[in-house]
Amino acid sequence: MTLRSDIFSDRRDAGRKLANRLRRYRQRSGVIVLALPRGGVPVGFEVAQALKAPLDVLVVRKLGVPGDEEMAMGAIATAGARVLNRDVIAVLGIDPHIIDMVTAKEEQELLRRERLYRGDRAPLLLEGRTVIVVDDGLATGATMRAAVMALREKHPARIVVAVPVGSRETCEAMKAVADEAVCATMPRYFVGVGSWYSDFSQTSDDEVRSLLDKASGLPPRPGH
């Protein structure tokens, strides 16, 4: 099989290519890059470096269908935002009590990860800023929609969703959710995010922490 020319070698490579699509925001005052952990952080790090913008995380958790956790019935994000995939819930007949149980479990994990990734650092102030929200790709878009919902509560001036690759349908739909959506690649036959990376190995918590420390100009925390 011939290697496609539009495939990314890894998330850092994808971030550098995505940054080229966001050049107009380089060194612009008030721009902040928020990455969705874990896979969005290596992408967001490269974007933030290229744009000379600060980097932070926005923790979002997928609400997996019990017994088939890879299928998203929704997602939650910081500040209590929750987005539900009504079509999946209706087709599978998922009881609201089950949804609330999964939500409560994922809320605990969300809080744990925020403490783990950010440490003692306070979240960046977003009010009145241009916030570029980065992930490694868009499939259903449930996670990103939850992220944007959470961000609206912080009153930024502008929300830009930016990903290296995404389903054409989801990228188009995201334009109605955010103020701008930038998908560097929208393949006709999407299949899945991972199929557009040569290396789509899981990003570790230590890598997330390390990149956030590096972006902040801080020495690595113990355990890196």
C-alpha positions in Angstrom: 0.0 0.0 0.0 1.4 3.4 -0.9 1.7 5.9 1.9 -0.8 8.8 1.3 0.8 12.2 1.0 -1.9 13.7 3.3 -1.1 11.5 6.3 0.6 13.0 9.4 3.7 11.3 10.8 2.5 12.0 14.4 0.7 14.6 16.5 3.6 17.0 16.6 3.8 16.9 12.8 0.1 17.5 12.6 0.4 20.4 15.0 3.0 22.1 12.8 0.9 21.7 9.7 -2.2 22.9 11.5 -0.3 26.0 12.7 0.3 27.0 9.1 -3.5 27.3 8.7 -3.6 29.6 11.7 -0.8 32.0 10.8 -3.1 35.0 10.9 -3.2 34.6 14.7 0.6 34.6 15.1 1.8 37.1 17.8 -1.7 38.6 17.9 -2.5 40.1 21.3 -5.0 38.1 23.5 -4.7 34.8 21.7 -4.7 31.6 23.9 -4.4 28.0 22.7 -6.4 25.4 24.7 -5.6 21.8 24.0 -7.9 18.8 24.8 -6.0 16.1 26.7 -4.5 13.9 26.0 -4.1 13.6 22.3 -4.7 17.2 21.6 -1.8 18.5 23.7 1.1 17.6 21.4 -0.9 19.2 18.6 -1.7 22.2 20.7 1.9 22.6 21.9 3.1 23.0 18.3 0.3 25.4 17.5 1.1 27.5 20.5 4.8 27.6 19.8 4.2 28.7 16.2 1.7 31.4 17.1 3.8 32.6 20.1 0.7 32.1 22.3 0.3 30.7 25.8 -0.9 27.1 26.1 -3.3 25.5 28.6 -5.6 22.5 28.8 -9.4 22.2 28.7 -10.2 18.8 30.1 -13.1 17.0 28.4 -14.4 13.5 29.0 -16.3 11.3 26.6 -19.5 9.6 28.0 -19.1 6.1 26.7 -22.0 3.7 26.2 -21.9 1.1 28.9 -20.5 -2.1 27.4 -19.2 -0.2 24.3 -17.2 2.6 25.8 -15.7 3.6 22.5 -19.1 4.8 21.3 -19.9 8.2 22.6 -23.3 9.0 23.9 -22.1 12.5 24.9 -19.3 14.3 26.6 -18.6 16.6 29.6 -16.2 19.4 30.2 -15.0 21.8 32.9 -17.6 24.0 34.5 -20.4 21.4 34.3 -21.0 21.5 30.5 -22.6 18.4 29.1 -23.4 17.5 25.5 -25.5 14.4 24.7 -25.7 12.5 21.5 -29.5 12.2 21.4 -29.5 9.9 18.3 -27.3 7.3 20.0 -29.3 7.5 23.2 -32.6 7.1 21.4 -31.4 4.2 19.1 -29.9 2.3 22.1 -32.7 3.2 24.5 -30.3 4.3 27.2 -32.0 5.2 30.5 -31.4 8.7 31.9 -30.3 7.1 35.2 -27.5 5.3 33.3 -26.4 8.6 31.7 -26.2 10.3 35.1 -24.2 7.4 36.5 -21.7 7.6 33.7 -21.6 11.4 34.0 -20.8 11.2 37.7 -18.0 8.8 37.2 -16.4 10.8 34.4 -16.7 14.0 36.4 -14.4 12.5 39.1 -11.9 11.6 36.4 -12.2 15.1 34.9 -11.3 16.7 38.2 -8.4 14.2 38.8 -6.9 15.0 35.4 -7.2 18.8 35.9 -5.2 18.5 39.1 -2.7 16.1 37.5 -2.0 18.2 34.4 -2.1 21.8 35.7 -0.7 21.2 39.2 -0.8 24.4 41.2 -1.1 26.6 38.2 -4.4 28.6 37.9 -6.3 28.3 34.6 -5.6 31.0 32.1 -8.1 33.9 32.1 -10.2 33.6 29.0 -12.6 36.5 29.2 -12.3 38.8 26.2 -9.6 36.6 24.6 -9.4 34.7 21.3 -9.3 31.1 22.3 -8.1 28.5 19.8 -9.3 25.0 20.9 -7.2 22.2 19.5 -7.6 18.4 19.3 -5.9 15.8 17.2 -9.1 15.3 15.1 -12.8 15.4 14.9 -15.0 12.4 14.5 -18.5 12.8 16.0 -17.6 16.2 17.5 -19.3 15.5 20.9 -16.1 16.2 22.8 -15.4 19.4 21.0 -19.0 20.6 21.4 -18.7 20.1 25.2 -15.5 22.0 25.2 -17.1 25.0 23.3 -20.1 24.9 25.7 -17.7 25.1 28.7 -15.8 28.0 27.1 -18.9 30.1 26.5 -19.3 30.3 30.2 -15.9 32.1 30.4 -17.0 34.8 27.9 -14.1 34.8 25.4 -14.3 37.2 22.6 -13.9 34.5 20.0 -13.7 30.7 19.9 -11.8 29.0 17.1 -12.0 25.2 16.8 -8.8 23.9 15.1 -7.9 20.3 14.2 -5.5 18.6 11.7 -8.2 16.3 10.4 -11.9 15.7 10.7 -15.0 14.4 9.1 -16.3 16.9 6.5 -19.8 16.7 8.0 -18.6 17.3 11.6 -16.2 20.1 10.6 -19.0 21.9 8.7 -21.4 21.4 11.7 -18.7 22.9 14.1 -19.0 26.2 12.3 -22.4 26.6 13.8 -21.0 25.9 17.3 -17.8 27.9 17.3 -17.1 31.3 15.8 -14.6 29.7 13.4 -13.7 26.1 12.6 -10.4 25.2 10.9 -9.9 21.6 9.7 -6.6 21.3 7.9 -7.8 18.1 6.2 -11.3 17.0 5.5 -11.0 13.7 3.6 -13.9 12.5 1.5 -13.6 9.0 3.1 -12.9 9.8 6.7 -13.0 6.3 8.4 -11.5 7.6 11.7 -8.9 10.1 13.1 -6.2 7.5 13.7 -6.2 6.4 10.1 -4.7 9.8 9.1 -1.6 9.3 11.3 1.4 7.0 10.8 2.0 7.1 14.6 -1.2 7.4 16.6 0.1 5.9 19.8 -1.5 7.0 23.0 -0.3 10.3 24.6 0.8 9.7 28.2 -0.1 11.8 31.2 3.7 12.5 31.7 3.9 13.8 28.1 1.0 16.1 28.7 2.6 17.5 31.9 6.0 17.8 30.3 4.6 19.8 27.3 2.6 22.1 29.5 5.6 22.8 31.7 7.8 23.5 28.7 5.2 25.8 27.2 5.0 27.7 30.5 8.8 28.0 30.7 8.9 26.0 33.9 11.3 23.2 34.9 9.8 19.7 34.6 7.9 18.5 37.6 9.0 15.4 39.5 8.0 12.2 37.8 8.9 13.3 34.2 
